[in-house]
Amino acid sequence: MSKMIYFKYKKKLILSIIGSNPKEILQMRLVKGEITLDEFDKLKSKLD
């Protein structure tokens, strides 16, 4: 396992333990480019 994959996995594990709320997770994924603005809007509307 490369270091990059290890650190991504470690970060996700830590965030899941400290319990970020779903909207914060969506915002982080949008900023990182993991989801598009359209996907963000759809998912956010489902959370509201």
C-alpha positions as CSV (number, residue, x, y, z in Angstrom):
1,M,0.0,0.0,0.0
2,S,1.5,3.3,-1.0
3,K,1.8,6.1,1.5
4,M,-0.7,8.3,-0.2
5,I,-3.4,5.6,0.0
6,Y,-2.5,4.9,3.6
7,F,-2.8,8.5,4.7
8,K,-6.2,8.9,2.8
9,Y,-7.4,5.8,4.6
10,K,-6.1,7.0,8.0
11,K,-7.8,10.4,7.5
12,K,-11.1,8.8,6.7
13,L,-10.8,6.6,9.7
14,I,-10.0,9.4,12.0
15,L,-12.9,11.6,10.6
16,S,-15.3,8.7,11.1
17,I,-14.2,8.3,14.7
18,I,-14.6,12.0,15.6
19,G,-17.9,12.1,13.9
20,S,-18.0,14.9,11.3
21,N,-21.5,15.8,10.4
22,P,-22.7,14.8,6.9
23,K,-22.9,18.3,5.5
24,E,-19.2,19.0,6.5
25,I,-18.2,15.7,4.8
26,L,-20.1,16.8,1.6
27,Q,-18.4,20.2,1.7
28,M,-14.9,18.6,2.1
29,R,-15.6,16.2,-0.8
30,L,-16.7,19.1,-3.0
31,V,-13.6,21.1,-2.2
32,K,-11.3,18.1,-2.9
33,G,-13.0,17.6,-6.2
34,E,-14.4,14.2,-5.3
35,I,-17.9,15.3,-6.3
36,T,-19.3,17.9,-8.6
37,L,-21.4,20.9,-7.6
38,D,-24.5,19.2,-9.1
39,E,-23.8,16.0,-7.0
40,F,-23.3,18.2,-3.9
41,D,-26.6,20.0,-4.4
42,K,-28.5,16.7,-4.9
43,L,-27.0,15.1,-1.8
44,K,-27.4,18.2,0.3
45,S,-31.1,18.5,-0.6
46,K,-31.5,14.9,0.6
47,L,-30.0,15.7,3.9
48,D,-32.3,18.8,4.5
